[in-house]
Every structure is written in structure tokens, then in C-alpha cells.
């Protein structure tokens, strides 16, 4: 295993040289070219005074410049701070203040807003992609278009801080998960073992590189020599064309991405026979949709589960082992998972019983940056991490997510889990995708309401779907109302945002 992330592109360049590493919007980059560009950026950052341990924020959607920036930052020994591209300027200002970032590298469209907030943050440098940038900013193209193609990184310990990734902040201000080089290296390596990632793979992905799932996919290609066909943002035709054009062996995405692909009227016109396996994570994939993916794509669909605080995956299926659709698989090698009593973390629940999923091992974060209280609330003294996910484990160690603790609906004292209703709705032939939220009720406190996107040309009524659920669910779980909507609120990774569903009303 590598000692630190600063070594990734240089080692990849030595091993794979002129082999294609990244293709983005028709432009190809070899492993050697990516390393040379990252070295040029590292030299330029060092010339600006960026030192080991300094924080450098990265704020952009998917593009080749993002990849170069990520590895260039890490080569200097600085700490990368990748941001969700959907964050607003005030949110970016909060994060940069919180982690004390000295510089920010961003896409050109973010420039004006970043220059506006610069005076109220610790930011000393605003670096923007492209050659034409506004006054007060530095051009990324100037920093990478010239200079030395080599860079001597400082000594960086494996347990040193590599990355600060901020959580979504649904319960207040976002928290910065501190990930060591070991956390990221181990997660990437162990994921590769489970999915058998090799230099023979071509991976199509629209997952945001700034998200830990997308980051593991990207690092996996550089660690093991696979080619990554990167898509700026998810769009069905772009994904299908990339799989066909590049003879992809893997596609990786979230459940909503697969549901949108399944609903695409031209899906059957594309040649997908090169795929050998696909992965899905971010939220639970309904079994019915997983079965449809495997049938239409002609390859196994490997569920996975992870979180920012783990630098990526915590559980998944091994390609060569039994694949149980609906389950998030088993713990990664060298990682332990357990189902704890939701009220007493020291008590482990027996097989089949629901409790909180907890994780322990070398992928667990160091803690939350500058937030000792939140760290102690999340990581037990013995190293077990609270995930906030309710789950159960079967006799063979496969884990099954029930739902997020915070998404549970309390209806007249009964626990209703939105994911369970969504899984049932997914089996209806007219439903492309759905999300379930809570609505207030004077008598029962809360009730479940479903928001449904129908497949193109399909028809269904509110009564149809409620009756369909009634056949599969206990009466208290059946949604009391259904709204038909053209789309569902999602994060930049394609995860459903249940807390935003009420706005659809």
C-alpha cells in the first residue's frame, strides 16, 4: 500500500505511463499527463506559500481540472477540502472560516461570488479554472501551463490529516470530518479488493469527485490503472453513450441514476454488453429495481453503503461472492460492523433485530475538525462510530438498512420507515421513482405521504398506489396520500432529500 496520497499519481505514472487515465468530454489524459499537471500545480501552490498542513478548498463540479487540483494539493502536504458544488457562497464562507483555508481552487463560474466573500474569510488566494479570470483571482491555466513536471513532496506520515470533508449539515452547521491518509488509502484499497478493480477496467461515473463515493471510484482507477470516463453531471444519454463508446466494464451510481436509466425510452438501443458489474450506493436500492437493472444491464449490481466519516464505503458485496439484492453486503476486510441497541451502544442486537449500524476499523475518521463535542457524540471511547442508520444483520453477516433514524415517521406510536414504503412503490410497473416524507396529523402526530415520478407514458392514480401498498404493508405503514411530481429533490450525488419534500406541496 502507498504511504500517503501525495504518491498516487507519481506511482501511477511510473506503472501505467501513457495508458489512458481519464477521458472527459472528448479529451484524453494519460497517467503521466495527470501527474505532470499535478506536479506543476504543486510547484505553483508552494510558490504561493502553501505549506504542509495548510487547508486548500476545492469547489467545482466534475472536470479534469478537479482531479489535477486534488492531487496537486495533496502533493504539497496540504489538506484538501473538497466542497459540494451545490453549496451557496455563504455556506462556502462558513466552511473556509471553519477549517481556516488559505486558498480556494474553483470553477470559473464561482469566481465573482468567491471574490466577494474573500475579505470575510481567511482566504488569501482565489484560483479559478481557465485562462480568463477576474481581477483579484489567479488563473489555473497559468499555474499548470508551465513549470516543472516533477515535484518533491515533503515527508508525510500515513496517519497525518489528508482531507476535511464537510457533512451536509441537516441538523445545523456542517461538520468537517477529518480523514487521514490511512483512512482514504485503506478504503480505496479494500473497496478494490471487494470489487476486483484492475487496470483492465474502464469505469463510467458521474458521481461527484468531491463526494467520498466518487472519490473512492476516482482513487481506485489511479491506484490500479483503470481508465475513468468522467461525466460532468449525470444525464441519461451521456451515461449510456459513454458506456457504449468506451466499452465500459463498470458503471457506478446512486439508486435514482439507475431508476432514470431504466425509465429512459431508448435504453434498449444502447450496447451495454461490455459491463461486467455495476455498483450502487448512497441510498437503499429497492430489490425490484435492482433485479430490473441486472436484467437490462446484463451484469451483477453490487450494493454498497458508506459515509463521509468513513472516507467512503463501510460495507459492500464481493464480486465473486453471493450477491443479495436489497442488502448492503458485508463489512470491508479489516473493518468491523455491528448492530447496536439504538439506546445503548454497548449492547449488540441478535441477528434479525433492528438497531443502529456501528463501524470500527482503519477507515473511521479522526474526528470532526474543531468540534470535540460532536466527535465524542459520534465515536465511542473504544472506537465504534455511530452511523445514525437503523439496520439489521442476518446470520451470515449481511447487513440490511432499514432507514435513517432521523427520517423515521412516528404515527400514533408506530414506527414507519420511508425506505420500506419506497421499496414497495418501486415494484409498481408505473413507478419510475418515489420518495416518502412525513406530514403532520392532529390525531396521529405524523403520517406518511408518497411523492411519485411515473415512467414516461405510464398512468396510475393515487388510489392505485395506495391499494398496491396496502397489499404489501401493514395498515399503519400505508401512505395516506400520494402526489405525482415531475422530479424529486436531490443532492449533487443524486440522493433523495426527504427534508425538501414538503416544498413540493
N, C-alpha and C positions, 0 to 999 in steps of 0.2 A: 504494500500500500504506500502511496505517496505520503510524505511527511506533512505537507501543507498545500493549500490551494494555489499558492504562488507558482508551484511547479507544473501545474496541469498542462498549460499549452506548450511549454518548452519540452516536456517529456513527450507529449502527443506529436509535436513537430519532429522529434528525433525518431519516433516509432513509425509514424504514418506519413510524414513528409508532404508529398504533393497530392496525396489522396484527398478527395473532396470531403471537407468537414461540414460546411454549411452552404445551403442554397437558399437564397432569399430574393423573391421577386425577379427571378431570372439571372441573378448574379451568383457565381460560384466562388467559394473561398476554400483554399486548401488548409490543412492543419498548419503548414509552415507560414502561410499568409496571415492567418489569425494570430499566430504567435508574434510575428514581426510587428503587426499593428498594435498588439497589446504592449509590446516592449517599447514602441515609440511613445505610446500614451503614458506608460510608467515613467519614462525619462522626462517627459514634459511635466507630469504631475510633481515629480521630485524637484524639478527646476522651479516650480511654483512654491516650494516649501512644504509639500505634503510629506509627512513623516510616518514611520510605523506607529500604529495605534490611533492616528487621526481618523475621523469618520468622513467618508465621502458618500453623498447621497446620489442615487441613480434613479431618474424619474422619466420614464419613457415607455411607450408600448414596444412590442416586439420589432426588432430590426437587427441587422448585423452589427450596427454601432453599439447596441446594448451589450452584446456578447463581448466585443472588444473592450468596452468600458469596464465590465465586471472583472475580467481577468487582468486588465491593466491596473485597476485599483488594488487588487489583491497582490500583484507582483511587488508593489511598493511596501507591503506590510501594513497598509492602511486597512481600515474596517469598512466593508461595503454595506451600504444602507439602501437596499432596493425598495422602491415605493410602488404601491398600486397606482397605475396611471390614472385611475378614476378619482384620486384624491384632489380636493379643491385647494387653491392657494392658501387659505387659512389653515387647512389640515397639514399641508406641506410645511408651513411656517412652524406649526406646533412640533412636528416631528424633528425638524432640523434644530430647533431650540432644545428639544428634549435630549437629543443624542449629541448635541454640540458639533454638528457637521461644519467642517471648514470649507468644503466645496460641494457643488452640485453639478452633475452632468445630466443634461436633459435634451429632449427633442426640441426642435426649433419652435414649435407651436406653443411651448410653455415659457418661452423667453420673457415676454413682456411682464407676465404675472410674477415670475421669479425675481426680476429686477425690481419690481415694486415692493416685494417683501424682504428683499435683501437687507435693507437698512434696519429692520426689526429682528434680524436673526444673526447668529454667529457666522453666517456665510461670508467668506472672503472672495470666493471665485464662483462665477456662473459660467459654465462651459456648455455650449449648445451645438448640437449636431448640424453639419453643413458648413458652408464657407461664408455665407452672408448672414451676419448676426448683428443685432442692435448694439449701439454704443453701451459700453459697460460690461459686455459679455465677451468671452473668448470663443473662438471658432474651433470646434473639434477637428475639423479638416486640417487646420493649420498645425494642430498638435500631433496628428497622426500621418500627415502627408510628407513629413521629412523627419530626419533624426536617425539615431542608431536603431538597428533591428534586433539588438540584444540588450538585455538588462540584467544586472546582478542584484538579485533580491537579497535583503538582509536575512539574518538568521531568524526564522520564525518557528516557534515551538508548536507542536501539534495541538496542544491544549490552549493555545492563545486564541483570543477572540478574532473571528473572521468576519462575522456578519451580524447586523442588528436588523431583524425583520419585525415590522410592526403589525400587530394583530388588528382586526377590523374595528375594534373599539365599540362593540354593540352595547356595552354597559357603561360607557363613559369615554374618557380619553383612551386612545390606543396605547398598548404597552409594547415595548421593544424587547422581543425575545433575543437573547444573546446566544449565538451559535458559535461554537469553537470550530477550528479547522477539523478536528477529530469528528465532531458531530456530522458535518457535511460530507467528509470523506467516507466515513463509515456508512452513512445512509445510502450514498451513491453506490458504493461497492456491494452492500448487502442487497440492495434492490436489483443490481445487475445479476447477482447470483440467482435470485428467485426468478427473474425473467429471462435469464440466459442472453444478456446483451453482449454482442460481439462486433468485430469490425465488419462482419458481413451484413449488418443491419442498415437499413435506411428507414429513418423514423420521420413520419409526418406529424407535426404538432402545431397547434395554435394556442397551446397553454401559455399564459404569460410567463416569460422568463423570470419576472420578479417574484412569482409565487413559488413556494417550495416544491410543488408538484412539477411545474415547468422547469424549475432549476435542477431537479434530480434528473429529468429527461435530458436536459442540455449537458450537464456534467457527465452523465452516463455515456453520451456519444463521444465526448472528449477523452474520457478515461479509457474507453475500449475501442475507439477507432470507428464508430458508426458515423454515418452521414445523416445530418439533420436537415430536413426540409422544413424551414421555419415559415409560418404564415403570420402575417401582421396581426390579424384578428380573425376569429372564427367566422367562416362563411361557408355554407354547404358546398357550393360549386367549387370554390377554391380548394377545399379539402379533398373532394373527390377527384378533381383534376390532378392534384399533386400526388395522390396515391397511385393513380393510373400512370402519369408521366414518369415518375421516378421509380416505379416498380417497388413501392414501399413494402417493407416486411412488417412494420409496426405502425399503428395509429394510436395515439394516446389522447384521451379527452375526458370530459365530465359527462354525467348522465344526460343533461339537456342537449349536449352536442350530438350524442348518438340518437336521441329522440328526433332531433331536427333532421338528421341524415336519413333516418328511417322514413320520415314523412316527405322527403324530397321526391317529387314526381318522376325525376329522371335517374333515381338511384340505380335502377336495373340496367341503364345504358353504359355504366362505367365498369371497367375491368378491374376487379379488386382481388383477383386470384393470387397476387404476389404476397398478400398478407399472411403471416404465419401466427400472429397473436396480436390482440389489442388489449389496452389497459383502460380501466375506468375508475375514477376516484372523485373525491370532492363531496359527494353525497351518495346515499344508498341507491344502487341501481335496481329497479323493480325486476323481479325474476322474469316476468313475461317479456319485458323489453330486452333483457339480456339474452333470452332464448331467440328472440327475433334477430338480434344483432348477429349471433353466432350462425344462424341460418342464412341470413342475407350476405354477411361478410365472409362466410366460409372458414372461420378460424375461431379459436377459443377467445373468450372475453374474460380477462383476469381482473377481478375486483381488487381494489386496494383501499386502504384507509391511512390517513396521516394527518399531521397538523404542523403549523408553523413551529411550535415549540419542540418538534422532533426533527427539524431540518428536512422534513419530507415524510416518507412512509413509516408506519409503525407495524402494519400487517399487510399481507397480500397473499396471493396464491403462487405456488411454484408451477412453472410451465409444465414440468414433467409429472406433477402430482395430480391428485383428484381435484377438479375444479368444481366447487359447489356454488352455483349461481345464487345470488342473494346474500351470501356470506362475504365478509371482507377478508377471509382467509385466516392465516395463522401468523404468529409473531415472526418478524425477521430473525435470521440467525443471530445469536448472541444478545437477543433482546427478549425480555420477559413481559408478558401481559397477564393481567388477572381481572376478574370481575369482582369488585369490592361492594360491600354493603354501601348504599348511597348515603347512609347516615353515619357509618363507622368504617373508615378506610382500612382498619386493621382486620376486619372480618371479610373473608373470601366467600363468595356465594357458591353454592354447589352447581354442577352442570345443569343448564336449562333455566336457571333462575336469573332474573334481571337485576342488574346493579350497575355501578359506574365502571367503565373501562379505565384501567390504570396501566401505565407503562413504566418500565425501568430498564436502563441499559446505557450504552455508549452514545446513543443518539439523543438523549434527553438534554435539553438546553442547559446553559449555565444559570439562567435566571432571567428576570426582567431588568432591563437597564435602569439603574437609579430608582428601583421600586422594590425594596426589600420586603415590604408588607405583602405585595402581590406574589412575590416569589415564594414566601413562606406559606401562603394560602394554596399555592399550586403544587409545590414539590414538598413531599413529606420528608422528615429528617432522615429516613432510611433510603431516600432516592426515588420513591414511587411518585410519578407525575399524575395529577388529576387531569382527565381529558374533558370532563363535562358531558361525555357521551354515555347514554344508557345502552347497555348491551347484554348479551348472554353468550355463554360458551358451551359448545356441545362436548360430548365425551372424547372426541378426537382432537379437541383443541381449536376447532374452527370457531371464529367469533362472528356473531350476528348483531349488527347495530339495530337498536330499537328506535332511538331518536335522541336529539339533543335534550338535555334536562330543561333548558330554558324555553324550548318550543312546546313542551308538554301542555296540553289543554286539560284543565280541571273542570269537568262537567258534573255538577251535583255530587262531587266527591269521587267520581270515577276518573281514572287517568286515561286520556285519549292521546295517542301519538300520531301526529300528522303523517309521518312517513308510512305508517301502516295503511292509512286510507289512500295515500298516493300510490302505493304498490297495487292496491286493488283496482283503482281507477286506470292504472297503466294497462291492465289486461282487457279493458273495453276496446273493441275494434275501432271505435270512432275517435278515441283519445290519442292525441299526439303527446301531450304532456300536461301535468297538473301540479298544483301546489295547494296545500291546505293551511289555513290560518284560523285564528280564533276571532269570534265576535261576542260581545257582551250579551248576557241574557239575565233578565231580572229574576227569573225563577231558579235557573241552574248555574248562574255565575258566568259560565262560558259555554259556547257551542262551537262545533267545527263547521267551517264553511270552505267549500272547494272552489278553486278558480281553474278553469279548464280551457286549454287550447285544443281545438278539434283538428283532425287531419284535413288536408285540402280536399274539399268536395264531400266530406263526411257530415252526417247530421245526427244530432242527439238532443234530447230535451232534458231539462232539469229533472223531471220525473224519471226519465230513463236511467240516468246515472245514479240517482238516489236508490231506486229499486235494485239496480245492479249491485250497489254496495250492501244493501240490506241482505242480499243472498249470501254474502261473504263475511259480514261483520256483525258483531253483537249490536243490539239496538242503540246503545249509548255511544257507539263509535260512528254511527252513520252520520254523514254531514247533513245538516238541516237546511242547507241552501247551496246552490251551485250558480256561479256566474261564468258566462262564456266570454273569454277575453282574447284579443289578437296576439298577445305576448305576455310573458311573466317577467317581473323584476329580477334581474340577475346581477351578480358581481362581475368583475372583469374576468374571472376564471370560469364563469358560466354557472356558478352555484346559485340556487334559488335564494332570494332574500325574503323570507317569510314575514319579517317585520315590516316590509313595504307593501304587503298585500292589501291592507286596509285602504291604501290610497287608490286602489283600483275601483273602489266603490264610489 
